[in-house]
Amino acid sequence: MKKNKKLTLLVAILLVGIGVAFAYFVGKTLFDGKGAVTKATTANINGAELIIDGAPQLEDLNMYPGHRTITKITATATGDNQLVVFNLEWVGTNSLTTPLNFKIYRSETEIENISTNCEVKTKVQNGAQYLNEECTITNETQLTDLVGSGTVESKAEQQTISLAMNEMITATESGNTIYYYLILEYPNLDSNQNGDLEGSFSGKVQGVASDAEADVNIIGVYINNEKVDSLPTSEENYILDEEQSTCTNEAKPTWDESDWSLVVNNLNKSGTDCSLYFKNKPTSKDVLDNLGITPEEGIVDSFTGPSCNNNSNCGGTINMNQNGVYEAEDDFGTSYYYRGTVDNNWLVFGKDTSDGDKYIWWRIIRINGNGTIRLIYAGTSSDKKTAPSTQGVDTMITPRQNIGGSSYPRAVRFNTNYNDNKYVGYMFGGQDGQISASYETAHKPETKSTILDEIVYWYENKTNLKELATKIDVDTGFCGDRTYTTTNHGPYYPGTGDLGWKNTATVYGGEKVWQSESPSWKTDEQIATFKCGVDYKTKEVSVDAQKRDLYTGPNATVGGTKGIDGKVEGNNALPVPVGLITMDEVIHAGGFAGQANNGCWLYTNQYYWTMSPHFYPNAVVFSVYRDGSLGSTDVNGNNYGARPVINLKSTVKIKIESDGDPGTSTNPYIVVTE
């Protein structure tokens, strides 16, 4: 609220001869005080917070008729990308006998160095001195979008003036700001203005909700550049071509695939027309081609041991010729995965804001069958050309609490408790410490594991990934397969009674790679799989298992995403779109149980977790050992770290910044985020 400022007139009338000539405004005005005080006003409109900061000012110490002043007023909307439609109003008093004129302009960007420059003009007539001002405003030509004009009435104790009607702004999480420039004029009238002696002017500007709605018209829909009569459905495999799609009024069209609807950003006025162009969603092969990668011929039919290109770096039975990019089926189609000794799967995306805004480096695990790109955390670096070390603790995120001491400074438990089957889960049912009452309640994805809680904190408080959420996929998900078997598998045997809950011995999905006879790891068939929820008996994918164990979200597409045999539906339970690598992905990448492998690209010389359950008693999940082999560990182990995994959307733009082989540690792929 602006303080009241009385106008005190020092009248200096010159009398010549007998007559008195009344000056229209004689002398000068002095404000009693140090100037206006501006306060912000806040309104909640359409679920968004709208803050209006600024107020019209008449705070000059010397003011004469003709004076003009300009004030910057900002409107900042904070919310979840909803459109805010509001009226800009001035509420206050004007006890002057002279009405004040105003004009208000809107600008999407702040205009620099804008101010009022006034020159006092003096005229003596009939023995009186007439004073007025002629004012110019620097950079006034940049004020092009006039959104309102009018008069602040005189002799009004309280009045509300509409400065601008039906203004529009899109609320964003970080706050979206538009700028208004209000020109207020004390006019030079052809009448006596001495009645303004001791007058006052004060008020505030506020935003109030408008009943108007944005008028957005789709005037044309095109699929692969051919005009069609209706929008494509969510069942069809199309995406909006944002570069080709256009809207009038400088608005920007985007598409929300979660509820299959048009989102128009930068919408600032009604009557906006949009032409929408859709194109085929990139396939996994399209994405691979965009990365400049040619896959190896054929597929890996069986995993007989670790994959590596150097005998000195691998132990056991070595697959010397399995290094490169191979293909395998997942729930969505053909997936392309990196295997063995490779150095062309480096990618830079996001920043670690807790450590001087360092760049986050990732390694590509695979291109999922729907074209999304699965990445595993690989550390940070101060620039985009110097990759972090492939070995050491910096390949894992830093937890809030050091539970592993100096030997394992990045250690975090998978779960703190381990005395219930439910703790093999990345999420589990019931409260932490509460014994499960059934298989369904034990494995209901409602409570974060210890490691997920740590990952959520890292994502939200130590990175800018939340700001880049439009680049991150939430539908593909991460598999924590909790299907179980009733037959004996290797050295682990299921108990009797109700399997999978409380403290009944249970063998989970990852155990499918074991067998009772020697060797203990199956090598006669392709036993590792990218499909989630494979039933032990039928070898078919269980829809119920996917709904439980395929961790998707937050706000994943209703009904899941399109897969090979229809819909792939996850649990939509994740608070952030981050998981861990799976046991199956470790095997595909070249890791193997019981056999050291420091030549595989996943090797870090550190212990770290996967999200694949193994067995109970004592909740146990698979992990990667320091020597590069695959093993399993009690969930409360205190020497294992976290390497977050995310999926990038298939539509992200990727660039390289120098010549040479793309995707290497010296020439990584870089996700365009502008």
LINDA-V39243 format. One record per residue. N is the residue number from 1. RES is the residue in three letters. PSI is psi as a letter, one per 30 degrees, with the letter a starting at -180 (NA if undefined). D_CENTER is the distance of its C-alpha to the mean C-alpha in Angstrom with 2 decimals. Layout:
BEGIN
N/RES/PSI/D_CENTER + N/RES/PSI/D_CENTER
END
This chain:
BEGIN
1/MET/k/35.74 + 2/LYS/k/37.96 + 3/LYS/k/41.32 + 4/ASN/k/44.47 + 5/LYS/j/46.27 + 6/LYS/k/49.90 + 7/LEU/j/51.42 + 8/THR/k/54.67 + 9/LEU/k/57.03 + 10/LEU/j/59.71 + 11/VAL/k/62.24 + 12/ALA/i/64.57 + 13/ILE/k/66.91 + 14/LEU/k/69.71 + 15/LEU/k/72.93 + 16/VAL/k/75.36 + 17/GLY/b/78.66 + 18/ILE/e/79.00 + 19/GLY/l/75.91 + 20/VAL/k/72.38 + 21/ALA/k/69.50 + 22/PHE/j/66.24 + 23/ALA/k/63.31 + 24/TYR/e/60.30 + 25/PHE/j/58.30 + 26/VAL/k/60.30 + 27/GLY/b/59.25 + 28/LYS/l/55.78 + 29/THR/k/53.20 + 30/LEU/k/51.95 + 31/PHE/k/48.95 + 32/ASP/j/49.70 + 33/GLY/a/46.74 + 34/LYS/g/44.08 + 35/GLY/l/41.83 + 36/ALA/k/39.17 + 37/VAL/k/36.58 + 38/THR/k/33.25 + 39/LYS/l/31.03 + 40/ALA/k/27.71 + 41/THR/k/27.78 + 42/THR/k/25.03 + 43/ALA/l/24.72 + 44/ASN/j/22.63 + 45/ILE/k/22.30 + 46/ASN/h/20.76 + 47/GLY/g/18.84 + 48/ALA/l/17.35 + 49/GLU/k/18.89 + 50/LEU/j/20.75 + 51/ILE/k/22.42 + 52/ILE/k/25.33 + 53/ASP/k/26.72 + 54/GLY/l/30.07 + 55/ALA/k/33.54 + 56/PRO/k/36.43 + 57/GLN/k/38.79 + 58/LEU/i/42.51 + 59/GLU/g/42.87 + 60/ASP/k/45.08 + 61/LEU/e/48.28 + 62/ASN/k/50.42 + 63/MET/k/49.88 + 64/TYR/l/52.21 + 65/PRO/k/52.18 + 66/GLY/f/49.89 + 67/HIS/k/47.28 + 68/ARG/k/43.65 + 69/THR/l/40.55 + 70/ILE/k/36.86 + 71/THR/k/33.98 + 72/LYS/k/30.23 + 73/ILE/k/28.25 + 74/THR/k/24.47 + 75/ALA/j/22.42 + 76/THR/k/18.95 + 77/ALA/k/16.92 + 78/THR/k/14.24 + 79/GLY/a/12.75 + 80/ASP/h/10.60 + 81/ASN/g/11.13 + 82/GLN/l/14.79 + 83/LEU/k/17.67 + 84/VAL/k/19.98 + 85/VAL/k/23.58 + 86/PHE/l/25.90 + 87/ASN/k/29.26 + 88/LEU/k/29.89 + 89/GLU/l/33.12 + 90/TRP/k/35.55 + 91/VAL/k/37.49 + 92/GLY/a/40.49 + 93/THR/k/44.16 + 94/ASN/j/46.27 + 95/SER/g/49.89 + 96/LEU/l/50.98 + 97/THR/f/53.54 + 98/THR/k/51.58 + 99/PRO/k/48.54 + 100/LEU/k/45.51 + 101/ASN/k/43.83 + 102/PHE/l/40.08 + 103/LYS/k/37.71 + 104/ILE/k/33.92 + 105/TYR/l/31.61 + 106/ARG/k/27.88 + 107/SER/k/25.82 + 108/GLU/f/22.18 + 109/THR/l/22.73 + 110/GLU/k/24.93 + 111/ILE/k/28.51 + 112/GLU/l/30.12 + 113/ASN/h/33.71 + 114/ILE/k/34.58 + 115/SER/l/37.60 + 116/THR/k/40.97 + 117/ASN/j/44.26 + 118/CYS/k/47.41 + 119/GLU/k/51.08 + 120/VAL/k/53.85 + 121/LYS/k/56.69 + 122/THR/k/60.15 + 123/LYS/k/63.03 + 124/VAL/k/66.42 + 125/GLN/k/68.27 + 126/ASN/h/71.30 + 127/GLY/g/71.10 + 128/ALA/k/67.44 + 129/GLN/j/64.43 + 130/TYR/k/61.48 + 131/LEU/k/58.02 + 132/ASN/l/54.81 + 133/GLU/k/51.69 + 134/GLU/k/50.27 + 135/CYS/k/46.53 + 136/THR/l/44.06 + 137/ILE/k/40.31 + 138/THR/k/38.91 + 139/ASN/g/36.28 + 140/GLU/f/37.05 + 141/THR/f/36.95 + 142/GLN/f/33.15 + 143/LEU/j/33.06 + 144/THR/f/33.05 + 145/ASP/i/31.17 + 146/LEU/k/33.67 + 147/VAL/f/32.28 + 148/GLY/l/35.16 + 149/SER/l/38.63 + 150/GLY/a/41.49 + 151/THR/k/43.68 + 152/VAL/j/43.50 + 153/GLU/l/46.76 + 154/SER/l/49.51 + 155/LYS/h/51.24 + 156/ALA/j/48.38 + 157/GLU/e/47.77 + 158/GLN/k/44.42 + 159/GLN/l/42.62 + 160/THR/k/39.25 + 161/ILE/k/38.55 + 162/SER/j/35.87 + 163/LEU/e/34.41 + 164/ALA/k/31.91 + 165/MET/k/31.38 + 166/ASN/h/28.51 + 167/GLU/k/25.90 + 168/MET/k/22.38 + 169/ILE/k/18.97 + 170/THR/k/15.45 + 171/ALA/k/13.86 + 172/THR/l/10.36 + 173/GLU/e/8.75 + 174/SER/f/10.18 + 175/GLY/j/13.22 + 176/ASN/k/14.59 + 177/THR/k/18.21 + 178/ILE/l/21.20 + 179/TYR/k/24.67 + 180/TYR/k/28.06 + 181/TYR/j/31.40 + 182/LEU/j/34.32 + 183/ILE/k/37.83 + 184/LEU/k/40.49 + 185/GLU/k/44.14 + 186/TYR/j/47.32 + 187/PRO/l/49.63 + 188/ASN/j/53.06 + 189/LEU/l/55.25 + 190/ASP/h/58.81 + 191/SER/l/59.83 + 192/ASN/k/60.46 + 193/GLN/g/57.31 + 194/ASN/f/59.13 + 195/GLY/f/58.05 + 196/ASP/f/54.69 + 197/LEU/k/56.39 + 198/GLU/g/54.67 + 199/GLY/l/51.93 + 200/SER/l/48.31 + 201/PHE/k/44.84 + 202/SER/l/41.68 + 203/GLY/a/38.54 + 204/LYS/l/34.76 + 205/VAL/k/32.08 + 206/GLN/l/29.84 + 207/GLY/k/27.39 + 208/VAL/l/28.44 + 209/ALA/k/27.16 + 210/SER/k/28.59 + 211/ASP/f/29.95 + 212/ALA/l/29.08 + 213/GLU/l/26.48 + 214/ALA/k/24.76 + 215/ASP/j/27.08 + 216/VAL/k/25.15 + 217/ASN/k/27.47 + 218/ILE/j/26.79 + 219/ILE/f/29.86 + 220/GLY/k/29.45 + 221/VAL/k/27.80 + 222/TYR/k/28.32 + 223/ILE/j/27.85 + 224/ASN/h/28.50 + 225/ASN/g/30.03 + 226/GLU/k/32.45 + 227/LYS/k/32.50 + 228/VAL/l/32.31 + 229/ASP/f/33.16 + 230/SER/l/30.08 + 231/LEU/k/26.43 + 232/PRO/l/25.85 + 233/THR/l/25.12 + 234/SER/f/22.38 + 235/GLU/f/25.19 + 236/GLU/l/25.51 + 237/ASN/i/23.73 + 238/TYR/l/22.31 + 239/ILE/l/19.12 + 240/LEU/k/18.85 + 241/ASP/j/19.93 + 242/GLU/f/17.75 + 243/GLU/e/20.03 + 244/GLN/f/23.14 + 245/SER/k/22.13 + 246/THR/l/23.06 + 247/CYS/l/23.53 + 248/THR/l/26.04 + 249/ASN/g/25.51 + 250/GLU/g/22.91 + 251/ALA/l/20.31 + 252/LYS/j/17.67 + 253/PRO/k/17.44 + 254/THR/l/14.58 + 255/TRP/k/14.95 + 256/ASP/j/13.33 + 257/GLU/f/14.83 + 258/SER/e/14.37 + 259/ASP/g/17.10 + 260/TRP/i/18.32 + 261/SER/l/18.26 + 262/LEU/k/18.05 + 263/VAL/k/15.49 + 264/VAL/j/17.02 + 265/ASN/l/15.20 + 266/ASN/h/17.44 + 267/LEU/j/19.98 + 268/ASN/g/22.66 + 269/LYS/l/25.80 + 270/SER/l/27.35 + 271/GLY/h/29.04 + 272/THR/k/26.20 + 273/ASP/k/27.14 + 274/CYS/k/24.85 + 275/SER/k/25.92 + 276/LEU/k/23.68 + 277/TYR/k/24.14 + 278/PHE/l/23.20 + 279/LYS/l/23.81 + 280/ASN/k/24.18 + 281/LYS/k/21.16 + 282/PRO/k/21.62 + 283/THR/l/23.68 + 284/SER/e/23.57 + 285/LYS/e/26.55 + 286/ASP/e/24.92 + 287/VAL/e/22.06 + 288/LEU/e/24.78 + 289/ASP/e/26.80 + 290/ASN/e/23.95 + 291/LEU/f/23.80 + 292/GLY/h/27.55 + 293/ILE/k/28.58 + 294/THR/j/31.77 + 295/PRO/l/32.00 + 296/GLU/l/35.19 + 297/GLU/k/37.82 + 298/GLY/a/38.12 + 299/ILE/l/36.31 + 300/VAL/j/36.96 + 301/ASP/f/39.33 + 302/SER/l/39.66 + 303/PHE/j/38.36 + 304/THR/f/41.52 + 305/GLY/a/40.10 + 306/PRO/l/37.63 + 307/SER/k/36.68 + 308/CYS/l/37.49 + 309/ASN/g/39.41 + 310/ASN/k/41.63 + 311/ASN/e/44.18 + 312/SER/f/43.94 + 313/ASN/f/40.27 + 314/CYS/l/40.61 + 315/GLY/l/42.80 + 316/GLY/a/44.48 + 317/THR/j/44.49 + 318/ILE/k/42.47 + 319/ASN/i/40.89 + 320/MET/f/41.56 + 321/ASN/g/40.75 + 322/GLN/i/37.34 + 323/ASN/j/35.03 + 324/GLY/a/32.52 + 325/VAL/k/30.25 + 326/TYR/l/31.58 + 327/GLU/l/30.76 + 328/ALA/l/30.70 + 329/GLU/k/29.88 + 330/ASP/a/26.97 + 331/ASP/f/26.14 + 332/PHE/f/24.68 + 333/GLY/b/27.22 + 334/THR/k/28.08 + 335/SER/k/25.96 + 336/TYR/k/26.62 + 337/TYR/l/26.61 + 338/TYR/k/27.58 + 339/ARG/k/30.78 + 340/GLY/b/33.09 + 341/THR/j/33.36 + 342/VAL/l/30.74 + 343/ASP/g/28.98 + 344/ASN/h/27.09 + 345/ASN/h/23.84 + 346/TRP/k/22.01 + 347/LEU/k/18.52 + 348/VAL/k/16.40 + 349/PHE/k/12.61 + 350/GLY/l/10.66 + 351/LYS/k/12.69 + 352/ASP/j/14.51 + 353/THR/f/14.48 + 354/SER/f/17.41 + 355/ASP/h/19.75 + 356/GLY/h/19.92 + 357/ASP/h/16.61 + 358/LYS/l/17.99 + 359/TYR/k/16.52 + 360/ILE/k/15.56 + 361/TRP/k/17.95 + 362/TRP/l/17.99 + 363/ARG/k/20.80 + 364/ILE/j/20.58 + 365/ILE/e/22.22 + 366/ARG/l/22.60 + 367/ILE/j/21.56 + 368/ASN/l/21.33 + 369/GLY/f/23.69 + 370/ASN/g/21.11 + 371/GLY/f/20.00 + 372/THR/l/16.78 + 373/ILE/j/16.98 + 374/ARG/k/17.38 + 375/LEU/k/17.01 + 376/ILE/k/18.52 + 377/TYR/k/17.91 + 378/ALA/g/20.75 + 379/GLY/a/20.47 + 380/THR/l/19.65 + 381/SER/l/21.59 + 382/SER/f/22.10 + 383/ASP/l/22.13 + 384/LYS/g/21.15 + 385/LYS/f/24.76 + 386/THR/j/25.81 + 387/ALA/k/24.59 + 388/PRO/l/24.75 + 389/SER/k/27.75 + 390/THR/f/27.85 + 391/GLN/l/29.71 + 392/GLY/l/29.51 + 393/VAL/f/27.40 + 394/ASP/f/24.66 + 395/THR/f/23.60 + 396/MET/l/22.23 + 397/ILE/l/19.86 + 398/THR/j/21.71 + 399/PRO/l/22.16 + 400/ARG/f/22.86 + 401/GLN/k/26.47 + 402/ASN/j/28.81 + 403/ILE/f/30.75 + 404/GLY/g/32.29 + 405/GLY/a/34.18 + 406/SER/f/34.84 + 407/SER/e/35.27 + 408/TYR/i/31.80 + 409/PRO/f/29.61 + 410/ARG/g/26.27 + 411/ALA/k/27.58 + 412/VAL/k/25.81 + 413/ARG/k/27.44 + 414/PHE/e/26.12 + 415/ASN/k/27.64 + 416/THR/e/29.95 + 417/ASN/l/32.35 + 418/TYR/g/34.02 + 419/ASN/h/36.91 + 420/ASP/k/35.50 + 421/ASN/e/34.36 + 422/LYS/f/31.04 + 423/TYR/g/29.89 + 424/VAL/f/29.53 + 425/GLY/k/26.28 + 426/TYR/f/22.68 + 427/MET/l/22.74 + 428/PHE/l/26.08 + 429/GLY/k/27.96 + 430/GLY/l/29.39 + 431/GLN/l/29.14 + 432/ASP/k/29.28 + 433/GLY/f/33.03 + 434/GLN/k/34.09 + 435/ILE/k/36.26 + 436/SER/l/35.21 + 437/ALA/f/37.48 + 438/SER/l/36.84 + 439/TYR/e/35.02 + 440/GLU/e/32.67 + 441/THR/e/31.83 + 442/ALA/e/31.61 + 443/HIS/g/28.92 + 444/LYS/k/26.94 + 445/PRO/i/23.25 + 446/GLU/f/22.83 + 447/THR/k/23.08 + 448/LYS/k/20.97 + 449/SER/l/23.08 + 450/THR/e/23.62 + 451/ILE/e/21.66 + 452/LEU/e/18.63 + 453/ASP/e/18.78 + 454/GLU/e/18.83 + 455/ILE/e/15.88 + 456/VAL/e/13.77 + 457/TYR/e/15.04 + 458/TRP/e/14.38 + 459/TYR/e/10.71 + 460/GLU/f/10.14 + 461/ASN/f/12.96 + 462/LYS/f/13.81 + 463/THR/l/10.89 + 464/ASN/g/8.05 + 465/LEU/f/6.18 + 466/LYS/e/3.92 + 467/GLU/f/3.49 + 468/LEU/g/3.83 + 469/ALA/f/2.74 + 470/THR/f/5.33 + 471/LYS/f/7.51 + 472/ILE/k/7.89 + 473/ASP/k/10.71 + 474/VAL/f/11.44 + 475/ASP/e/15.02 + 476/THR/e/16.99 + 477/GLY/a/16.99 + 478/PHE/k/19.15 + 479/CYS/k/22.83 + 480/GLY/i/24.64 + 481/ASP/j/27.92 + 482/ARG/g/30.16 + 483/THR/l/32.94 + 484/TYR/l/36.30 + 485/THR/l/39.76 + 486/THR/g/43.19 + 487/THR/l/45.05 + 488/ASN/k/45.77 + 489/HIS/j/43.46 + 490/GLY/b/44.58 + 491/PRO/g/45.25 + 492/TYR/k/43.09 + 493/TYR/k/44.63 + 494/PRO/l/43.32 + 495/GLY/a/45.21 + 496/THR/l/46.93 + 497/GLY/b/45.82 + 498/ASP/j/42.30 + 499/LEU/l/39.97 + 500/GLY/g/36.36 + 501/TRP/l/36.61 + 502/LYS/b/38.22 + 503/ASN/g/40.25 + 504/THR/k/41.62 + 505/ALA/k/41.59 + 506/THR/k/39.11 + 507/VAL/k/38.17 + 508/TYR/a/34.64 + 509/GLY/e/33.08 + 510/GLY/f/32.96 + 511/GLU/f/36.71 + 512/LYS/f/37.26 + 513/VAL/f/37.67 + 514/TRP/l/40.69 + 515/GLN/l/44.28 + 516/SER/e/47.41 + 517/GLU/l/49.55 + 518/SER/k/49.21 + 519/PRO/l/46.98 + 520/SER/f/44.59 + 521/TRP/k/41.71 + 522/LYS/k/42.07 + 523/THR/f/42.70 + 524/ASP/f/44.43 + 525/GLU/l/41.47 + 526/GLN/j/37.81 + 527/ILE/f/36.79 + 528/ALA/k/33.22 + 529/THR/l/30.88 + 530/PHE/f/27.30 + 531/LYS/k/27.99 + 532/CYS/k/26.88 + 533/GLY/h/29.53 + 534/VAL/k/32.71 + 535/ASP/k/35.73 + 536/TYR/e/38.43 + 537/LYS/e/41.33 + 538/THR/f/40.30 + 539/LYS/g/37.89 + 540/GLU/l/35.81 + 541/VAL/k/32.18 + 542/SER/k/32.05 + 543/VAL/e/29.78 + 544/ASP/e/30.06 + 545/ALA/e/29.04 + 546/GLN/e/25.87 + 547/LYS/f/24.96 + 548/ARG/e/25.58 + 549/ASP/f/24.58 + 550/LEU/j/21.82 + 551/TYR/j/18.75 + 552/THR/l/15.96 + 553/GLY/a/13.03 + 554/PRO/l/11.48 + 555/ASN/h/12.59 + 556/ALA/l/14.16 + 557/THR/k/16.36 + 558/VAL/k/19.53 + 559/GLY/g/22.32 + 560/GLY/a/20.36 + 561/THR/l/20.31 + 562/LYS/k/23.42 + 563/GLY/a/25.45 + 564/ILE/e/28.93 + 565/ASP/h/30.82 + 566/GLY/b/28.64 + 567/LYS/k/25.66 + 568/VAL/j/23.86 + 569/GLU/k/22.67 + 570/GLY/a/20.83 + 571/ASN/f/20.70 + 572/ASN/h/17.18 + 573/ALA/f/17.55 + 574/LEU/k/14.83 + 575/PRO/f/12.93 + 576/VAL/l/10.32 + 577/PRO/h/10.46 + 578/VAL/k/12.89 + 579/GLY/a/16.65 + 580/LEU/l/19.73 + 581/ILE/l/22.16 + 582/THR/l/24.99 + 583/MET/e/28.70 + 584/ASP/e/29.14 + 585/GLU/e/26.67 + 586/VAL/e/28.58 + 587/ILE/e/31.82 + 588/HIS/e/30.59 + 589/ALA/f/29.44 + 590/GLY/g/32.95 + 591/GLY/l/33.16 + 592/PHE/l/36.07 + 593/ALA/k/37.55 + 594/GLY/g/40.27 + 595/GLN/j/40.24 + 596/ALA/k/38.93 + 597/ASN/j/36.89 + 598/ASN/g/35.72 + 599/GLY/f/35.50 + 600/CYS/k/32.57 + 601/TRP/f/29.23 + 602/LEU/f/27.78 + 603/TYR/k/30.47 + 604/THR/g/29.38 + 605/ASN/g/32.57 + 606/GLN/l/30.59 + 607/TYR/k/30.32 + 608/TYR/l/26.97 + 609/TRP/l/25.98 + 610/THR/l/25.30 + 611/MET/g/24.26 + 612/SER/j/27.46 + 613/PRO/k/30.05 + 614/HIS/d/33.62 + 615/PHE/l/36.22 + 616/TYR/k/37.67 + 617/PRO/l/39.83 + 618/ASN/j/37.62 + 619/ALA/k/34.12 + 620/VAL/k/33.55 + 621/VAL/l/30.68 + 622/PHE/l/30.75 + 623/SER/l/29.86 + 624/VAL/k/30.38 + 625/TYR/l/33.30 + 626/ARG/f/33.89 + 627/ASP/g/36.30 + 628/GLY/f/33.77 + 629/SER/l/35.34 + 630/LEU/k/33.79 + 631/GLY/a/34.96 + 632/SER/l/34.12 + 633/THR/k/33.87 + 634/ASP/k/34.19 + 635/VAL/f/30.79 + 636/ASN/g/31.88 + 637/GLY/k/32.65 + 638/ASN/g/32.02 + 639/ASN/g/31.81 + 640/TYR/k/28.75 + 641/GLY/l/25.32 + 642/ALA/k/21.78 + 643/ARG/j/20.16 + 644/PRO/l/16.70 + 645/VAL/k/16.15 + 646/ILE/l/13.13 + 647/ASN/k/13.40 + 648/LEU/k/12.07 + 649/LYS/l/12.61 + 650/SER/f/16.13 + 651/THR/g/15.30 + 652/VAL/k/13.50 + 653/LYS/k/15.84 + 654/ILE/k/17.61 + 655/LYS/l/20.19 + 656/ILE/l/22.83 + 657/GLU/f/24.32 + 658/SER/l/27.92 + 659/ASP/l/30.76 + 660/GLY/a/31.61 + 661/ASP/k/30.37 + 662/PRO/k/26.62 + 663/GLY/g/24.46 + 664/THR/l/26.87 + 665/SER/f/26.34 + 666/THR/f/27.64 + 667/ASN/i/25.89 + 668/PRO/l/22.55 + 669/TYR/k/20.16 + 670/ILE/k/17.34 + 671/VAL/k/14.11 + 672/VAL/k/13.92 + 673/THR/f/10.67 + 674/GLU/NA/12.45
END
